[in-house]
Every structure is written in structure tokens, then in C-alpha cells.
Amino acid sequence: MVLFDNNIDLGVTNRNITGPRQVKRLTESLNASSATPLLIAVDQEGGIVARLKDRYGFPPSVSAQYLGEQNDLGLTARSAESMAATLAEYGFNLNLAPVVDLKTNPDNPVVALKQRSFSANPTLVSSHAAEFIRSHHRQHIYTCLKHFPGHGSSRDDSHLGLVDVTSYWSEDELIPYQNLINQGLCDMVMTAHTFNSRIDPDYPATLSKATIDGLLRKRLGFDGVVVSDDLNMGAIVMHYSYETAVEKAINAGVDLLIVANDKAYSPDIMPRSIELLVKMVEQDKISRERIDQACGRIMALKAHRLVV
């Protein structure tokens, strides 16, 4: 489950998040309705990108950019610990953060201009992200590195359309992922909807086996959960049908699909998606082994006791 505080398509705000008491009741009811432990997630990066906003009664937060500029690892740890404690108090166990994109393009509309990156320096990004993650782990909150293999060099916003980073992307953008994987601090990785012909001449990262299975799993050695960015974003819906996106993403190695359902709202999107998956398995478009592999990784994450 991913909670958002608005619905763009319906022009609705406060859809899942209106205040602390309401959120706590909601997460408690979600957990009570499921025999299997849930992942209840939120995008609480800090600063501009925060679903639990102070205007709803939650504690204020600072951005990754602010923390990177201060470059005080103790401050980052304290800030992240406060954020994670809030998430734990209100029933979340997964924060779709930190962003480990490098601020290599200071005019990037979706990363730099929204103050979502710690720095252009991959070592600094790695060290602050590590403190962010450790602080969350102390509060028993899983985290998610994003957006693989790097969105910081882009000139465009993948929410709005296809983003081609072929001419801008650098191998340095992989350094934070490699560092955090090596330290055992990578719970989950979110893919970017960016296209890079040097990695895959045909598909953006979310739909690319070369990117996920080849680069992330084989080269960087990550065997945990890979989650897609929202499949309703412009980079995907403007170029692929929903059916094609689901099939390509899962076969590329995505284990968990995010359908935010906050742009083109569909009340039956989840049952329809489950039916679609069953049909694709029955038609041998997706193998049972791939489904079992994805489920195995998700269940292993849920069973993992975070080291604190």
C-alpha cells in the first residue's frame, strides 16, 4: 500500500492523508484487513517531497539538498531519525526514500529544482544516504534507493514524458548504489523511467532487462526487491499500453509494481491488474518462475529483521 495526500486526476486533496489521527486509523485498518503482513509505504523524502506535511499536523522536515549543503552526518542522522519515528508512530514500515540521484544537472526539473538530491558528489550522497537508512532501520522502517540507474543528469521530468539521458548519464551515478549495496544498506531499489541507449537501445530502465537484470543484479550484485516507479507516469503511458508496461517490467526483473492511481484514477485498477497477471501467466507471457521469484523476494524482505 502507498498513501498519497492528493489525487491529481480528480482534483482531490487529502485523499488518504488528512491528519495524524486519521492516518493512524487508516494504517491500523489496513493491517487488520490482511492476513499477510503489509508493506505500507509513503514518499517522505523531506522538504518539498513529503506526503505527511506539517500543514496536516505532522512534524516539518528538511530536504536532502539542505542536509547535503550542511554536510553534517550527525544532523542528517537526527533529521532522518525524527522522520522515521513519525512514520513508525503512524503505521508505516517503508519509506520510498532516500533519493540517491546525483545533482549533476542543477537545472533538473524533477530532482535538483525540487531539492531532492544530497549532492553532485557520489561519495557525499553515499555517506548521507547511509545515515538516512541507518536512522530508519533503528525505527524498523525499510527504505528504498531511487531512481536507478540515475535521474539526476536528466533535462526533463519523467512524470511528463520520455526522458532520454543517453548524452548526459555518467557511470558515477551508480556509485551510491554500489556503496550502499556493499554495506548491506539496500532494502529495495526503485527504477527510473529514463531511457539510455548506451545501456538498452530499446527500453527505458523500468522495462529494461539489461538495466535491471544485467546492470543492477549481475554487475552491482543486488538480489533484493526491485520496485518500479509509478506506471501511470507520462514516460510510460505516452509510449506503452498498461498491459505492455506490466509485462515488460516484470520480465525485466521488477518485483513490485507501483500504480499510484493518483493521476488517471481507476477504482478497479488492482483487481484488474491481478487478473491481467494471471492471464499473462496462463498465456506464457510471464513465467510462473518469475512470479515466484518476485514473491519470494518480497516475502523475504517482510521477514527480514532490520539490524539496529
C-alpha positions as a Markdown table, in Angstrom:
| # | Residue | x | y | z |
|---|---|---|---|---|
| 1 | Met | 0.0 | 0.0 | 0.0 |
| 2 | Val | 1.2 | 3.5 | -0.9 |
| 3 | Leu | -0.5 | 6.5 | 0.6 |
| 4 | Phe | -0.7 | 9.8 | -1.2 |
| 5 | Asp | -2.3 | 13.1 | 0.0 |
| 6 | Asn | -3.9 | 14.1 | -3.3 |
| 7 | Asn | -5.4 | 12.9 | -6.5 |
| 8 | Ile | -4.4 | 15.0 | -9.5 |
| 9 | Asp | -7.0 | 13.5 | -11.9 |
| 10 | Leu | -10.0 | 14.0 | -9.6 |
| 11 | Gly | -8.7 | 17.4 | -8.3 |
| 12 | Val | -8.9 | 16.0 | -4.8 |
| 13 | Thr | -6.6 | 16.7 | -1.9 |
| 14 | Asn | -6.4 | 15.0 | 1.4 |
| 15 | Arg | -7.4 | 11.7 | -0.1 |
| 16 | Asn | -5.5 | 9.3 | 2.1 |
| 17 | Ile | -3.8 | 11.8 | 4.4 |
| 18 | Thr | -5.7 | 14.4 | 6.3 |
| 19 | Gly | -4.1 | 14.4 | 9.7 |
| 20 | Pro | -2.3 | 12.2 | 12.3 |
| 21 | Arg | -5.3 | 10.5 | 13.9 |
| 22 | Gln | -6.9 | 9.7 | 10.5 |
| 23 | Val | -3.6 | 8.2 | 9.1 |
| 24 | Lys | -3.1 | 6.1 | 12.2 |
| 25 | Arg | -6.7 | 4.7 | 12.0 |
| 26 | Leu | -6.2 | 4.0 | 8.3 |
| 27 | Thr | -2.9 | 2.1 | 8.6 |
| 28 | Glu | -4.4 | 0.1 | 11.6 |
| 29 | Ser | -7.4 | -0.8 | 9.5 |
| 30 | Leu | -5.2 | -1.8 | 6.5 |
| 31 | Asn | -3.1 | -4.1 | 8.7 |
| 32 | Ala | -6.2 | -5.6 | 10.3 |
| 33 | Ser | -7.7 | -6.5 | 7.0 |
| 34 | Ser | -4.7 | -8.5 | 5.8 |
| 35 | Ala | -3.6 | -12.0 | 6.9 |
| 36 | Thr | -0.2 | -11.3 | 5.4 |
| 37 | Pro | 1.9 | -8.5 | 6.8 |
| 38 | Leu | 1.7 | -5.5 | 4.6 |
| 39 | Leu | 4.3 | -3.0 | 3.3 |
| 40 | Ile | 2.7 | 0.4 | 4.0 |
| 41 | Ala | 4.7 | 3.0 | 2.2 |
| 42 | Val | 4.9 | 6.7 | 1.7 |
| 43 | Asp | 7.2 | 9.1 | -0.2 |
| 44 | Gln | 8.6 | 11.0 | 2.8 |
| 45 | Glu | 11.9 | 12.4 | 1.4 |
| 46 | Gly | 11.8 | 15.6 | 3.3 |
| 47 | Gly | 11.3 | 19.2 | 2.3 |
| 48 | Ile | 9.2 | 19.6 | -0.9 |
| 49 | Val | 8.5 | 15.9 | -1.3 |
| 50 | Ala | 6.7 | 15.0 | 1.9 |
| 51 | Arg | 3.3 | 13.4 | 2.0 |
| 52 | Leu | 3.0 | 13.8 | 5.8 |
| 53 | Lys | 3.1 | 17.6 | 5.6 |
| 54 | Asp | 3.3 | 20.0 | 8.6 |
| 55 | Arg | 0.1 | 21.7 | 7.5 |
| 56 | Tyr | -1.7 | 18.4 | 8.2 |
| 57 | Gly | -0.2 | 18.3 | 11.7 |
| 58 | Phe | 2.9 | 16.3 | 11.2 |
| 59 | Pro | 6.4 | 17.4 | 12.1 |
| 60 | Pro | 8.2 | 19.6 | 9.5 |
| 61 | Ser | 11.1 | 18.1 | 7.6 |
| 62 | Val | 14.1 | 19.4 | 5.7 |
| 63 | Ser | 15.2 | 18.4 | 2.2 |
| 64 | Ala | 18.1 | 16.2 | 1.2 |
| 65 | Gln | 19.7 | 19.3 | -0.5 |
| 66 | Tyr | 19.7 | 21.2 | 2.8 |
| 67 | Leu | 21.3 | 18.3 | 4.6 |
| 68 | Gly | 23.9 | 17.8 | 1.9 |
| 69 | Glu | 24.7 | 21.5 | 2.0 |
| 70 | Gln | 25.2 | 21.4 | 5.8 |
| 71 | Asn | 27.3 | 18.2 | 5.3 |
| 72 | Asp | 26.9 | 17.2 | 8.9 |
| 73 | Leu | 26.3 | 13.5 | 9.2 |
| 74 | Gly | 25.0 | 13.8 | 12.7 |
| 75 | Leu | 22.4 | 16.3 | 11.6 |
| 76 | Thr | 21.3 | 14.0 | 8.8 |
| 77 | Ala | 21.1 | 11.1 | 11.2 |
| 78 | Arg | 19.0 | 13.1 | 13.7 |
| 79 | Ser | 16.7 | 14.5 | 11.0 |
| 80 | Ala | 16.1 | 11.1 | 9.5 |
| 81 | Glu | 15.6 | 9.5 | 12.9 |
| 82 | Ser | 12.9 | 12.1 | 13.7 |
| 83 | Met | 11.2 | 11.4 | 10.3 |
| 84 | Ala | 11.4 | 7.7 | 10.7 |
| 85 | Ala | 10.0 | 7.9 | 14.2 |
| 86 | Thr | 7.0 | 9.7 | 12.8 |
| 87 | Leu | 6.5 | 7.1 | 10.1 |
| 88 | Ala | 6.6 | 4.3 | 12.7 |
| 89 | Glu | 4.2 | 6.1 | 15.0 |
| 90 | Tyr | 1.6 | 6.4 | 12.3 |
| 91 | Gly | 1.9 | 2.8 | 11.0 |
| 92 | Phe | 4.3 | 3.0 | 8.1 |
| 93 | Asn | 7.1 | 0.4 | 7.6 |
| 94 | Leu | 8.5 | 1.5 | 4.3 |
| 95 | Asn | 9.8 | 5.0 | 3.2 |
| 96 | Leu | 10.2 | 5.3 | -0.6 |
| 97 | Ala | 13.5 | 7.3 | 0.1 |
| 98 | Pro | 16.3 | 8.2 | 0.1 |
| 99 | Val | 16.9 | 9.7 | -3.4 |
| 100 | Val | 20.5 | 8.9 | -4.3 |
| 101 | Asp | 20.4 | 10.7 | -7.7 |
| 102 | Leu | 23.4 | 12.9 | -8.2 |
| 103 | Lys | 22.7 | 16.7 | -8.6 |
| 104 | Thr | 24.8 | 16.7 | -11.8 |
| 105 | Asn | 22.3 | 19.0 | -13.6 |
| 106 | Pro | 21.5 | 21.9 | -11.3 |
| 107 | Asp | 18.5 | 22.8 | -13.6 |
| 108 | Asn | 17.0 | 19.3 | -13.4 |
| 109 | Pro | 13.2 | 19.9 | -13.0 |
| 110 | Val | 12.4 | 16.8 | -11.1 |
| 111 | Val | 15.5 | 16.3 | -8.9 |
| 112 | Ala | 17.6 | 19.4 | -8.4 |
| 113 | Leu | 14.9 | 22.0 | -8.5 |
| 114 | Lys | 12.9 | 20.1 | -6.0 |
| 115 | Gln | 15.9 | 19.9 | -3.7 |
| 116 | Arg | 15.7 | 16.0 | -3.6 |
| 117 | Ser | 19.5 | 15.3 | -4.1 |
| 118 | Phe | 22.1 | 15.5 | -1.3 |
| 119 | Ser | 24.9 | 16.5 | -3.7 |
| 120 | Ala | 26.6 | 16.1 | -7.1 |
| 121 | Asn | 29.4 | 14.3 | -5.2 |
| 122 | Pro | 28.7 | 10.5 | -5.2 |
| 123 | Thr | 30.7 | 9.9 | -2.0 |
| 124 | Leu | 28.8 | 12.6 | -0.1 |
| 125 | Val | 25.5 | 11.2 | -1.4 |
| 126 | Ser | 26.5 | 7.7 | -0.3 |
| 127 | Ser | 27.5 | 8.8 | 3.2 |
| 128 | His | 24.4 | 10.9 | 3.9 |
| 129 | Ala | 22.1 | 8.2 | 2.4 |
| 130 | Ala | 23.7 | 5.6 | 4.7 |
| 131 | Glu | 22.9 | 7.8 | 7.7 |
| 132 | Phe | 19.4 | 8.2 | 6.5 |
| 133 | Ile | 18.9 | 4.5 | 6.1 |
| 134 | Arg | 20.5 | 3.5 | 9.4 |
| 135 | Ser | 18.2 | 6.0 | 11.2 |
| 136 | His | 15.2 | 4.4 | 9.5 |
| 137 | His | 16.4 | 1.0 | 10.4 |
| 138 | Arg | 16.6 | 2.0 | 14.1 |
| 139 | Gln | 12.9 | 2.7 | 13.9 |
| 140 | His | 12.2 | -0.5 | 12.0 |
| 141 | Ile | 11.4 | 1.3 | 8.7 |
| 142 | Tyr | 12.6 | -0.1 | 5.4 |
| 143 | Thr | 14.0 | 2.3 | 2.8 |
| 144 | Cys | 14.2 | 2.4 | -1.0 |
| 145 | Leu | 17.0 | 3.8 | -3.1 |
| 146 | Lys | 15.8 | 5.8 | -6.2 |
| 147 | His | 15.9 | 6.3 | -9.1 |
| 148 | Phe | 18.0 | 3.6 | -10.7 |
| 149 | Pro | 20.3 | 3.9 | -12.7 |
| 150 | Gly | 20.2 | 7.6 | -12.1 |
| 151 | His | 17.8 | 10.6 | -12.8 |
| 152 | Gly | 20.0 | 13.4 | -11.6 |
| 153 | Ser | 21.6 | 14.2 | -15.0 |
| 154 | Ser | 18.2 | 14.4 | -16.9 |
| 155 | Arg | 17.0 | 17.6 | -18.6 |
| 156 | Asp | 13.3 | 16.6 | -18.4 |
| 157 | Asp | 10.7 | 15.2 | -16.0 |
| 158 | Ser | 9.6 | 11.6 | -16.5 |
| 159 | His | 6.3 | 12.4 | -14.9 |
| 160 | Leu | 5.5 | 14.3 | -18.1 |
| 161 | Gly | 7.1 | 12.2 | -20.9 |
| 162 | Leu | 10.0 | 10.1 | -22.0 |
| 163 | Val | 13.4 | 11.2 | -20.6 |
| 164 | Asp | 16.5 | 10.4 | -22.7 |
| 165 | Val | 19.7 | 10.6 | -20.6 |
| 166 | Thr | 22.0 | 9.0 | -23.2 |
| 167 | Ser | 24.0 | 12.1 | -23.7 |
| 168 | Tyr | 24.2 | 13.1 | -20.0 |
| 169 | Trp | 24.3 | 10.0 | -17.8 |
| 170 | Ser | 27.6 | 9.1 | -16.1 |
| 171 | Glu | 28.9 | 5.9 | -14.5 |
| 172 | Asp | 29.3 | 8.0 | -11.4 |
| 173 | Glu | 25.6 | 7.8 | -10.9 |
| 174 | Leu | 26.0 | 4.1 | -10.0 |
| 175 | Ile | 28.5 | 4.8 | -7.2 |
| 176 | Pro | 25.9 | 5.4 | -4.4 |
| 177 | Tyr | 24.1 | 2.2 | -5.3 |
| 178 | Gln | 27.3 | 0.1 | -5.3 |
| 179 | Asn | 28.4 | 1.7 | -2.0 |
| 180 | Leu | 25.1 | 1.1 | -0.2 |
| 181 | Ile | 24.7 | -2.5 | -1.6 |
| 182 | Asn | 28.2 | -3.3 | -0.4 |
| 183 | Gln | 27.4 | -2.0 | 3.1 |
| 184 | Gly | 24.2 | -4.1 | 3.3 |
| 185 | Leu | 22.1 | -1.0 | 3.5 |
| 186 | Cys | 20.0 | -1.5 | 0.4 |
| 187 | Asp | 16.5 | -2.8 | 1.2 |
| 188 | Met | 14.9 | -2.0 | -2.1 |
| 189 | Val | 15.7 | -0.2 | -5.4 |
| 190 | Met | 13.2 | 1.9 | -7.4 |
| 191 | Thr | 13.7 | 2.1 | -11.2 |
| 192 | Ala | 13.7 | 5.3 | -13.2 |
| 193 | His | 11.6 | 5.8 | -16.3 |
| 194 | Thr | 14.7 | 7.1 | -18.1 |
| 195 | Phe | 16.0 | 5.9 | -21.4 |
| 196 | Asn | 19.7 | 5.4 | -22.0 |
| 197 | Ser | 20.6 | 3.8 | -25.3 |
| 198 | Arg | 24.1 | 3.0 | -24.0 |
| 199 | Ile | 22.5 | 0.6 | -21.6 |
| 200 | Asp | 19.5 | -0.5 | -23.5 |
| 201 | Pro | 18.8 | 0.7 | -27.1 |
| 202 | Asp | 15.1 | -0.3 | -26.9 |
| 203 | Tyr | 13.5 | 0.3 | -23.5 |
| 204 | Pro | 13.6 | 2.7 | -20.5 |
| 205 | Ala | 15.1 | 1.4 | -17.3 |
| 206 | Thr | 11.8 | 0.2 | -15.7 |
| 207 | Leu | 11.1 | -2.1 | -18.7 |
| 208 | Ser | 14.8 | -3.0 | -19.4 |
| 209 | Lys | 16.2 | -6.4 | -18.6 |
| 210 | Ala | 19.7 | -5.1 | -19.5 |
| 211 | Thr | 19.3 | -2.4 | -16.8 |
| 212 | Ile | 17.7 | -4.4 | -14.0 |
| 213 | Asp | 18.9 | -8.0 | -14.5 |
| 214 | Gly | 22.2 | -7.0 | -16.2 |
| 215 | Leu | 23.4 | -3.8 | -14.5 |
| 216 | Leu | 21.7 | -3.9 | -11.1 |
| 217 | Arg | 21.6 | -7.6 | -10.3 |
| 218 | Lys | 24.7 | -9.1 | -12.1 |
| 219 | Arg | 27.1 | -6.1 | -12.1 |
| 220 | Leu | 26.2 | -4.4 | -8.8 |
| 221 | Gly | 25.2 | -7.7 | -7.1 |
| 222 | Phe | 21.8 | -6.7 | -5.7 |
| 223 | Asp | 19.3 | -9.6 | -5.3 |
| 224 | Gly | 16.7 | -7.8 | -3.2 |
| 225 | Val | 13.3 | -6.3 | -4.2 |
| 226 | Val | 13.2 | -4.0 | -7.3 |
| 227 | Val | 10.2 | -1.7 | -7.4 |
| 228 | Ser | 9.0 | 0.3 | -10.4 |
| 229 | Asp | 8.4 | 4.0 | -10.3 |
| 230 | Asp | 4.7 | 4.8 | -10.9 |
| 231 | Leu | 3.5 | 3.1 | -14.1 |
| 232 | Asn | 1.0 | 5.9 | -14.6 |
| 233 | Met | 3.7 | 8.4 | -15.3 |
| 234 | Gly | 4.0 | 10.1 | -18.7 |
| 235 | Ala | 7.2 | 8.4 | -19.7 |
| 236 | Ile | 5.3 | 5.1 | -19.7 |
| 237 | Val | 1.7 | 5.8 | -20.5 |
| 238 | Met | 2.6 | 8.0 | -23.5 |
| 239 | His | 4.5 | 5.2 | -25.2 |
| 240 | Tyr | 3.2 | 1.9 | -23.9 |
| 241 | Ser | -0.1 | 0.3 | -23.1 |
| 242 | Tyr | -0.7 | -0.7 | -19.4 |
| 243 | Glu | -0.6 | -4.3 | -20.4 |
| 244 | Thr | 2.7 | -3.9 | -22.3 |
| 245 | Ala | 4.3 | -2.0 | -19.4 |
| 246 | Val | 3.3 | -4.6 | -16.8 |
| 247 | Glu | 4.6 | -7.5 | -19.0 |
| 248 | Lys | 7.9 | -5.8 | -19.9 |
| 249 | Ala | 8.5 | -4.6 | -16.3 |
| 250 | Ile | 8.0 | -8.0 | -14.7 |
| 251 | Asn | 10.0 | -9.8 | -17.3 |
| 252 | Ala | 12.8 | -7.2 | -17.0 |
| 253 | Gly | 13.1 | -8.0 | -13.3 |
| 254 | Val | 10.8 | -5.7 | -11.4 |
| 255 | Asp | 9.3 | -7.5 | -8.4 |
| 256 | Leu | 6.8 | -4.9 | -7.2 |
| 257 | Leu | 4.8 | -2.6 | -9.4 |
| 258 | Ile | 3.7 | 0.8 | -8.2 |
| 259 | Val | 0.4 | 2.1 | -9.7 |
| 260 | Ala | -0.1 | 5.3 | -7.8 |
| 261 | Asn | -3.6 | 5.8 | -9.2 |
| 262 | Asp | -3.4 | 9.5 | -8.4 |
| 263 | Lys | -3.3 | 10.8 | -12.0 |
| 264 | Ala | -5.7 | 8.7 | -14.2 |
| 265 | Tyr | -7.8 | 7.3 | -11.3 |
| 266 | Ser | -9.3 | 3.9 | -11.8 |
| 267 | Pro | -11.2 | 2.4 | -8.9 |
| 268 | Asp | -10.7 | -1.2 | -10.1 |
| 269 | Ile | -7.0 | -0.9 | -11.0 |
| 270 | Met | -5.8 | -3.5 | -8.5 |
| 271 | Pro | -8.2 | -6.4 | -9.2 |
| 272 | Arg | -7.9 | -5.6 | -12.9 |
| 273 | Ser | -4.1 | -5.8 | -12.6 |
| 274 | Ile | -4.2 | -9.1 | -10.8 |
| 275 | Glu | -6.5 | -10.6 | -13.5 |
| 276 | Leu | -4.1 | -9.3 | -16.1 |
| 277 | Leu | -1.1 | -11.0 | -14.4 |
| 278 | Val | -3.0 | -14.3 | -14.1 |
| 279 | Lys | -3.9 | -14.1 | -17.8 |
| 280 | Met | -0.3 | -13.4 | -18.8 |
| 281 | Val | 1.0 | -16.4 | -16.8 |
| 282 | Glu | -1.7 | -18.6 | -18.3 |
| 283 | Gln | -0.6 | -17.4 | -21.8 |
| 284 | Asp | 3.1 | -17.9 | -21.0 |
| 285 | Lys | 3.9 | -14.2 | -21.5 |
| 286 | Ile | 5.2 | -14.2 | -17.9 |
| 287 | Ser | 6.6 | -17.4 | -16.4 |
| 288 | Arg | 5.4 | -18.8 | -13.1 |
| 289 | Glu | 9.0 | -18.9 | -12.0 |
| 290 | Arg | 9.3 | -15.1 | -12.5 |
| 291 | Ile | 6.2 | -14.6 | -10.3 |
| 292 | Asp | 7.6 | -17.0 | -7.6 |
| 293 | Gln | 10.9 | -15.2 | -7.7 |
| 294 | Ala | 9.3 | -11.8 | -7.2 |
| 295 | Cys | 7.1 | -13.0 | -4.5 |
| 296 | Gly | 10.0 | -14.7 | -2.8 |
| 297 | Arg | 12.0 | -11.5 | -2.7 |
| 298 | Ile | 9.0 | -9.5 | -1.3 |
| 299 | Met | 8.3 | -12.1 | 1.4 |
| 300 | Ala | 12.0 | -12.3 | 2.3 |
| 301 | Leu | 12.1 | -8.5 | 2.8 |
| 302 | Lys | 9.0 | -8.6 | 5.0 |
| 303 | Ala | 10.5 | -11.4 | 7.1 |
| 304 | His | 13.9 | -9.6 | 7.4 |
| 305 | Arg | 14.6 | -8.3 | 10.9 |
| 306 | Leu | 16.3 | -4.9 | 10.5 |
| 307 | Val | 19.7 | -4.6 | 12.1 |
| 308 | Val | 19.6 | -1.7 | 14.6 |
